[in-house]
């Protein structure tokens, strides 16, 4: 067994003979990666996918994928570097089954699911409403170390798409754990999914939650149907929530609150040591204006880290007849 360390946590990795691999494709890649692990060192990228692409073992990986019947996604005709993408897609396919190893590959495009599972492994906790902020910080930390070169056009587009998917998937996982399927549940019926992603049973209206990715734009506004609803996401642009007209439109659509990240979610914010929520506050201080209120006279712009406690406060009232949104 070999161990690696991530922020003080010791992570254990079994030797290949101790693992029951589903086929030789996964076994081959795991074995080659395990050889490169240096016992009792930091958890960080140790195997460059660009090197795999230029190594004779690439042919062995592709051959094993065919022999074992792996359904590896194929690059589109518009992919910038089709051959390199083929290599990346095979490693990405491997990581779907072994997400704990995701952060050990350099210059590798990844999927949202394995990325979140990797962060859960590094934290040592399953994603929940209590730790989703910390999970997101780990994902961002891993992303900063994931590339040693500039991405090509296709890689950049894939990265942006994956980040958006991660943001939505992360929040949905967090509140999916919190949901009891009776008082608070994920919306399943396609006929009403446009209203929001989750709904919490309340009076006089049920409280809907619309989860969006890094940019709100009109997708978030489209969720409102003059019912009680809140928006939540790792929004990067403070400008989307500072314009008086935009805020008014959100409120007219039924939004009671917008939960904006109070951690850095972009490279610029990381460099400046700020967050979207703090930038919104700074905008109002600079202009001598008050932060907007909702129709209940409560804060309209709220910290994303407070979403769990705000929802828990509602759910603490077990009697739905007394669980109301008029003071939310």
GUBAKOL-96056 format. One record per residue (C-alpha): residue number from 0; residue in one letter; x, y, z. Coordinates in nm, 2 decimals, padded with zeros to 4 digits. Example, Ala and Ser with C-alpha at 12.3 -4.5 7.8 and 13.67 -1.06 7.14 Angstrom:
2
{0; "A"; {01.23; -00.45; 00.78}},
{1; "S"; {01.37; -00.11; 00.71}},
This chain:
328
{0; "X"; {00.00; 00.00; 00.00}},
{1; "X"; {00.11; 00.35; -00.07}},
{2; "X"; {00.00; 00.67; 00.10}},
{3; "X"; {-00.03; 01.03; -00.02}},
{4; "X"; {-00.11; 01.34; 00.18}},
{5; "X"; {-00.36; 01.61; 00.11}},
{6; "X"; {-00.38; 01.90; 00.35}},
{7; "X"; {-00.27; 01.68; 00.64}},
{8; "X"; {-00.51; 01.40; 00.55}},
{9; "X"; {-00.34; 01.06; 00.48}},
{10; "X"; {-00.49; 00.89; 00.17}},
{11; "X"; {-00.44; 00.52; 00.12}},
{12; "X"; {-00.40; 00.35; -00.22}},
{13; "X"; {-00.41; -00.03; -00.25}},
{14; "X"; {-00.15; -00.21; -00.46}},
{15; "X"; {-00.29; -00.36; -00.79}},
{16; "X"; {-00.29; -00.72; -00.67}},
{17; "X"; {-00.53; -00.62; -00.39}},
{18; "X"; {-00.79; -00.48; -00.63}},
{19; "X"; {-01.05; -00.68; -00.82}},
{20; "X"; {-01.05; -00.49; -01.15}},
{21; "X"; {-01.35; -00.53; -01.38}},
{22; "X"; {-01.12; -00.57; -01.68}},
{23; "X"; {-00.76; -00.53; -01.81}},
{24; "X"; {-00.82; -00.18; -01.94}},
{25; "X"; {-00.86; -00.04; -01.59}},
{26; "X"; {-00.59; -00.27; -01.44}},
{27; "X"; {-00.33; -00.16; -01.69}},
{28; "X"; {-00.37; 00.22; -01.63}},
{29; "X"; {-00.40; 00.17; -01.25}},
{30; "X"; {-00.08; -00.03; -01.25}},
{31; "X"; {00.12; 00.23; -01.45}},
{32; "X"; {-00.01; 00.51; -01.23}},
{33; "X"; {00.07; 00.31; -00.91}},
{34; "X"; {00.43; 00.27; -01.03}},
{35; "X"; {00.46; 00.64; -01.04}},
{36; "X"; {00.33; 00.71; -00.69}},
{37; "X"; {00.60; 00.80; -00.44}},
{38; "X"; {00.50; 00.67; -00.10}},
{39; "X"; {00.43; 00.94; 00.17}},
{40; "X"; {00.44; 01.24; -00.06}},
{41; "X"; {00.18; 01.51; -00.15}},
{42; "X"; {-00.14; 01.43; -00.35}},
{43; "X"; {-00.07; 01.62; -00.67}},
{44; "X"; {-00.04; 01.55; -01.04}},
{45; "X"; {00.22; 01.28; -01.12}},
{46; "X"; {00.13; 01.16; -01.47}},
{47; "X"; {00.10; 01.39; -01.76}},
{48; "X"; {-00.17; 01.28; -02.01}},
{49; "X"; {00.03; 01.46; -02.29}},
{50; "X"; {00.32; 01.22; -02.21}},
{51; "X"; {00.08; 00.93; -02.24}},
{52; "X"; {-00.03; 01.06; -02.58}},
{53; "X"; {00.33; 01.06; -02.70}},
{54; "X"; {00.42; 00.72; -02.54}},
{55; "X"; {00.40; 00.38; -02.71}},
{56; "X"; {00.17; 00.27; -02.42}},
{57; "X"; {-00.10; 00.48; -02.57}},
{58; "X"; {-00.15; 00.20; -02.83}},
{59; "X"; {-00.18; -00.05; -02.56}},
{60; "X"; {-00.44; 00.16; -02.37}},
{61; "X"; {-00.65; 00.20; -02.69}},
{62; "X"; {-00.62; -00.16; -02.78}},
{63; "X"; {-00.73; -00.28; -02.43}},
{64; "X"; {-01.03; -00.05; -02.45}},
{65; "X"; {-01.14; -00.22; -02.77}},
{66; "X"; {-01.07; -00.57; -02.65}},
{67; "X"; {-01.27; -00.52; -02.32}},
{68; "X"; {-01.56; -00.34; -02.49}},
{69; "X"; {-01.52; 00.00; -02.33}},
{70; "X"; {-01.76; 00.26; -02.47}},
{71; "X"; {-01.52; 00.56; -02.48}},
{72; "X"; {-01.67; 00.88; -02.61}},
{73; "X"; {-01.53; 00.99; -02.95}},
{74; "X"; {-01.42; 01.34; -03.02}},
{75; "X"; {-01.64; 01.55; -03.25}},
{76; "X"; {-01.53; 01.66; -03.59}},
{77; "X"; {-01.47; 02.02; -03.46}},
{78; "X"; {-01.23; 01.91; -03.18}},
{79; "X"; {-00.91; 02.11; -03.19}},
{80; "X"; {-00.66; 01.82; -03.15}},
{81; "X"; {-00.86; 01.51; -03.22}},
{82; "X"; {-00.58; 01.25; -03.16}},
{83; "X"; {-00.49; 01.41; -02.82}},
{84; "X"; {-00.85; 01.42; -02.73}},
{85; "X"; {-00.88; 01.05; -02.79}},
{86; "X"; {-00.61; 00.99; -02.54}},
{87; "X"; {-00.78; 01.23; -02.29}},
{88; "X"; {-01.11; 01.06; -02.33}},
{89; "X"; {-00.97; 00.72; -02.25}},
{90; "X"; {-00.81; 00.85; -01.93}},
{91; "X"; {-01.14; 01.03; -01.85}},
{92; "X"; {-01.32; 00.70; -01.90}},
{93; "X"; {-01.08; 00.53; -01.65}},
{94; "X"; {-01.14; 00.81; -01.40}},
{95; "X"; {-01.52; 00.74; -01.41}},
{96; "X"; {-01.44; 00.41; -01.23}},
{97; "X"; {-01.15; 00.54; -01.02}},
{98; "X"; {-01.23; 00.90; -00.93}},
{99; "X"; {-01.00; 00.90; -00.63}},
{100; "X"; {-00.71; 00.92; -00.88}},
{101; "X"; {-00.84; 01.22; -01.07}},
{102; "X"; {-00.60; 01.47; -00.92}},
{103; "X"; {-00.30; 01.26; -01.01}},
{104; "X"; {-00.33; 01.33; -01.38}},
{105; "X"; {-00.20; 01.64; -01.54}},
{106; "X"; {-00.35; 01.81; -01.85}},
{107; "X"; {-00.66; 01.59; -01.84}},
{108; "X"; {-01.02; 01.69; -01.92}},
{109; "X"; {-01.26; 01.56; -01.66}},
{110; "X"; {-01.63; 01.50; -01.60}},
{111; "X"; {-01.84; 01.66; -01.32}},
{112; "X"; {-01.93; 01.34; -01.14}},
{113; "X"; {-01.58; 01.20; -01.09}},
{114; "X"; {-01.45; 01.55; -01.00}},
{115; "X"; {-01.70; 01.58; -00.72}},
{116; "X"; {-01.63; 01.23; -00.60}},
{117; "X"; {-01.26; 01.31; -00.60}},
{118; "X"; {-01.32; 01.61; -00.38}},
{119; "X"; {-01.53; 01.40; -00.14}},
{120; "X"; {-01.25; 01.15; -00.12}},
{121; "X"; {-00.99; 01.43; -00.04}},
{122; "X"; {-01.22; 01.58; 00.22}},
{123; "X"; {-01.32; 01.24; 00.37}},
{124; "X"; {-01.69; 01.34; 00.36}},
{125; "X"; {-01.98; 01.29; 00.13}},
{126; "X"; {-02.11; 01.61; -00.02}},
{127; "X"; {-02.39; 01.76; 00.20}},
{128; "X"; {-02.56; 02.09; 00.27}},
{129; "X"; {-02.31; 02.14; 00.55}},
{130; "X"; {-01.99; 02.10; 00.35}},
{131; "X"; {-02.06; 02.18; -00.02}},
{132; "X"; {-01.87; 02.51; 00.01}},
{133; "X"; {-01.56; 02.32; 00.13}},
{134; "X"; {-01.61; 02.06; -00.15}},
{135; "X"; {-01.62; 02.35; -00.41}},
{136; "X"; {-01.30; 02.50; -00.27}},
{137; "X"; {-01.12; 02.16; -00.30}},
{138; "X"; {-01.24; 02.13; -00.66}},
{139; "X"; {-01.11; 02.48; -00.74}},
{140; "X"; {-00.78; 02.39; -00.56}},
{141; "X"; {-00.74; 02.08; -00.78}},
{142; "X"; {-00.83; 02.27; -01.10}},
{143; "X"; {-00.55; 02.52; -01.03}},
{144; "X"; {-00.30; 02.24; -01.04}},
{145; "X"; {-00.45; 02.04; -01.33}},
{146; "X"; {-00.28; 02.20; -01.63}},
{147; "X"; {00.08; 02.28; -01.70}},
{148; "X"; {00.01; 02.44; -02.04}},
{149; "X"; {-00.25; 02.66; -02.21}},
{150; "X"; {-00.56; 02.47; -02.31}},
{151; "X"; {-00.66; 02.45; -02.68}},
{152; "X"; {-01.00; 02.58; -02.78}},
{153; "X"; {-01.18; 02.25; -02.73}},
{154; "X"; {-01.02; 02.19; -02.39}},
{155; "X"; {-01.12; 02.54; -02.28}},
{156; "X"; {-01.48; 02.50; -02.39}},
{157; "X"; {-01.50; 02.16; -02.22}},
{158; "X"; {-01.36; 02.31; -01.90}},
{159; "X"; {-01.62; 02.59; -01.90}},
{160; "X"; {-01.90; 02.34; -01.96}},
{161; "X"; {-01.78; 02.11; -01.69}},
{162; "X"; {-01.74; 02.39; -01.43}},
{163; "X"; {-02.10; 02.49; -01.49}},
{164; "X"; {-02.22; 02.13; -01.46}},
{165; "X"; {-02.01; 02.08; -01.14}},
{166; "X"; {-02.17; 02.39; -00.98}},
{167; "X"; {-02.52; 02.27; -01.05}},
{168; "X"; {-02.45; 01.90; -00.96}},
{169; "X"; {-02.27; 02.00; -00.64}},
{170; "X"; {-02.57; 02.20; -00.51}},
{171; "X"; {-02.81; 01.93; -00.62}},
{172; "X"; {-02.61; 01.67; -00.44}},
{173; "X"; {-02.59; 01.89; -00.13}},
{174; "X"; {-02.96; 01.94; -00.10}},
{175; "X"; {-03.05; 01.60; -00.24}},
{176; "X"; {-02.90; 01.46; 00.09}},
{177; "X"; {-03.10; 01.71; 00.29}},
{178; "X"; {-03.43; 01.63; 00.11}},
{179; "X"; {-03.66; 01.40; 00.29}},
{180; "X"; {-03.89; 01.34; -00.02}},
{181; "X"; {-04.19; 01.46; 00.18}},
{182; "X"; {-04.13; 01.81; 00.31}},
{183; "X"; {-03.84; 01.89; 00.08}},
{184; "X"; {-03.76; 01.71; -00.24}},
{185; "X"; {-03.60; 01.72; -00.58}},
{186; "X"; {-03.84; 01.79; -00.86}},
{187; "X"; {-03.88; 01.49; -01.09}},
{188; "X"; {-04.17; 01.57; -01.31}},
{189; "X"; {-04.06; 01.73; -01.64}},
{190; "X"; {-04.38; 01.93; -01.66}},
{191; "X"; {-04.28; 02.14; -01.36}},
{192; "X"; {-03.90; 02.13; -01.37}},
{193; "X"; {-03.90; 02.48; -01.53}},
{194; "X"; {-04.02; 02.61; -01.19}},
{195; "X"; {-03.71; 02.50; -01.01}},
{196; "X"; {-03.49; 02.21; -00.91}},
{197; "X"; {-03.62; 02.15; -00.55}},
{198; "X"; {-03.93; 02.24; -00.36}},
{199; "X"; {-04.00; 02.29; 00.01}},
{200; "X"; {-04.35; 02.25; 00.13}},
{201; "X"; {-04.47; 02.58; 00.28}},
{202; "X"; {-04.76; 02.82; 00.31}},
{203; "X"; {-04.90; 03.04; 00.15}},
{204; "X"; {-04.68; 02.91; -00.14}},
{205; "X"; {-04.43; 02.63; -00.17}},
{206; "X"; {-04.07; 02.75; -00.17}},
{207; "X"; {-03.89; 02.66; -00.49}},
{208; "X"; {-03.52; 02.65; -00.53}},
{209; "X"; {-03.36; 02.71; -00.87}},
{210; "X"; {-03.00; 02.59; -00.89}},
{211; "X"; {-02.78; 02.74; -01.17}},
{212; "X"; {-02.42; 02.74; -01.26}},
{213; "X"; {-02.15; 03.01; -01.27}},
{214; "X"; {-02.36; 03.27; -01.46}},
{215; "X"; {-02.72; 03.35; -01.40}},
{216; "X"; {-02.81; 03.54; -01.71}},
{217; "X"; {-03.17; 03.48; -01.83}},
{218; "X"; {-03.18; 03.11; -01.73}},
{219; "X"; {-03.24; 03.19; -01.37}},
{220; "X"; {-03.50; 03.46; -01.44}},
{221; "X"; {-03.69; 03.20; -01.66}},
{222; "X"; {-03.74; 02.99; -01.34}},
{223; "X"; {-03.97; 03.24; -01.18}},
{224; "X"; {-04.35; 03.21; -01.22}},
{225; "X"; {-04.47; 03.47; -00.97}},
{226; "X"; {-04.44; 03.20; -00.70}},
{227; "X"; {-04.20; 03.20; -00.40}},
{228; "X"; {-03.86; 03.10; -00.52}},
{229; "X"; {-03.50; 03.14; -00.44}},
{230; "X"; {-03.19; 03.12; -00.67}},
{231; "X"; {-02.86; 02.96; -00.57}},
{232; "X"; {-02.53; 02.91; -00.75}},
{233; "X"; {-02.16; 02.97; -00.77}},
{234; "X"; {-02.22; 03.29; -00.96}},
{235; "X"; {-01.91; 03.46; -01.08}},
{236; "X"; {-02.05; 03.80; -01.20}},
{237; "X"; {-02.16; 04.05; -00.93}},
{238; "X"; {-02.30; 04.27; -01.21}},
{239; "X"; {-02.58; 04.03; -01.26}},
{240; "X"; {-02.71; 04.12; -00.91}},
{241; "X"; {-02.64; 04.49; -00.88}},
{242; "X"; {-02.85; 04.64; -01.15}},
{243; "X"; {-03.18; 04.78; -01.01}},
{244; "X"; {-03.38; 04.67; -01.31}},
{245; "X"; {-03.24; 04.31; -01.30}},
{246; "X"; {-03.31; 04.28; -00.93}},
{247; "X"; {-03.66; 04.42; -00.98}},
{248; "X"; {-03.73; 04.17; -01.26}},
{249; "X"; {-03.61; 03.89; -01.03}},
{250; "X"; {-03.85; 04.01; -00.76}},
{251; "X"; {-04.14; 04.05; -01.00}},
{252; "X"; {-04.09; 03.68; -01.10}},
{253; "X"; {-04.13; 03.58; -00.74}},
{254; "X"; {-03.77; 03.55; -00.61}},
{255; "X"; {-03.74; 03.60; -00.24}},
{256; "X"; {-03.36; 03.57; -00.23}},
{257; "X"; {-03.05; 03.52; -00.44}},
{258; "X"; {-02.78; 03.31; -00.27}},
{259; "X"; {-02.44; 03.43; -00.41}},
{260; "X"; {-02.10; 03.27; -00.32}},
{261; "X"; {-01.91; 03.42; -00.04}},
{262; "X"; {-01.59; 03.24; -00.14}},
{263; "X"; {-01.38; 03.32; -00.45}},
{264; "X"; {-01.51; 03.14; -00.76}},
{265; "X"; {-01.30; 03.29; -01.03}},
{266; "X"; {-00.93; 03.33; -01.08}},
{267; "X"; {-00.97; 03.71; -01.06}},
{268; "X"; {-01.15; 03.68; -00.73}},
{269; "X"; {-00.89; 03.44; -00.59}},
{270; "X"; {-00.61; 03.69; -00.69}},
{271; "X"; {-00.80; 03.98; -00.53}},
{272; "X"; {-00.91; 03.79; -00.22}},
{273; "X"; {-01.28; 03.86; -00.27}},
{274; "X"; {-01.61; 03.70; -00.37}},
{275; "X"; {-01.92; 03.77; -00.56}},
{276; "X"; {-02.12; 03.85; -00.25}},
{277; "X"; {-01.85; 04.09; -00.12}},
{278; "X"; {-01.83; 04.26; -00.46}},
{279; "X"; {-02.21; 04.32; -00.45}},
{280; "X"; {-02.17; 04.47; -00.10}},
{281; "X"; {-01.88; 04.68; -00.22}},
{282; "X"; {-02.09; 04.81; -00.52}},
{283; "X"; {-02.36; 04.94; -00.28}},
{284; "X"; {-02.11; 05.09; -00.04}},
{285; "X"; {-01.95; 05.28; -00.33}},
{286; "X"; {-02.28; 05.41; -00.45}},
{287; "X"; {-02.42; 05.49; -00.11}},
{288; "X"; {-02.72; 05.25; -00.17}},
{289; "X"; {-02.87; 04.99; 00.05}},
{290; "X"; {-02.86; 04.62; -00.03}},
{291; "X"; {-03.20; 04.52; -00.18}},
{292; "X"; {-03.47; 04.37; 00.04}},
{293; "X"; {-03.74; 04.12; -00.07}},
{294; "X"; {-04.11; 04.16; -00.03}},
{295; "X"; {-04.09; 04.04; 00.33}},
{296; "X"; {-03.84; 04.32; 00.42}},
{297; "X"; {-03.56; 04.06; 00.45}},
{298; "X"; {-03.22; 04.06; 00.26}},
{299; "X"; {-03.26; 03.97; -00.10}},
{300; "X"; {-02.89; 03.91; -00.17}},
{301; "X"; {-02.76; 03.64; 00.07}},
{302; "X"; {-02.45; 03.44; 00.14}},
{303; "X"; {-02.45; 03.10; -00.03}},
{304; "X"; {-02.29; 02.95; 00.29}},
{305; "X"; {-02.61; 03.05; 00.48}},
{306; "X"; {-02.85; 02.86; 00.24}},
{307; "X"; {-02.84; 02.55; 00.45}},
{308; "X"; {-02.92; 02.72; 00.78}},
{309; "X"; {-03.20; 02.93; 00.62}},
{310; "X"; {-03.37; 02.62; 00.48}},
{311; "X"; {-03.31; 02.42; 00.80}},
{312; "X"; {-03.49; 02.70; 00.99}},
{313; "X"; {-03.80; 02.64; 00.78}},
{314; "X"; {-03.77; 02.27; 00.81}},
{315; "X"; {-03.74; 02.29; 01.19}},
{316; "X"; {-04.11; 02.36; 01.18}},
{317; "X"; {-04.26; 02.02; 01.14}},
{318; "X"; {-04.62; 02.13; 01.11}},
{319; "X"; {-04.66; 02.24; 00.74}},
{320; "X"; {-04.96; 02.46; 00.85}},
{321; "X"; {-04.72; 02.68; 01.05}},
{322; "X"; {-04.43; 02.66; 00.80}},
{323; "X"; {-04.46; 02.99; 00.61}},
{324; "X"; {-04.25; 03.19; 00.37}},
{325; "X"; {-04.39; 03.53; 00.47}},
{326; "X"; {-04.09; 03.60; 00.69}},
{327; "X"; {-03.83; 03.43; 00.48}},
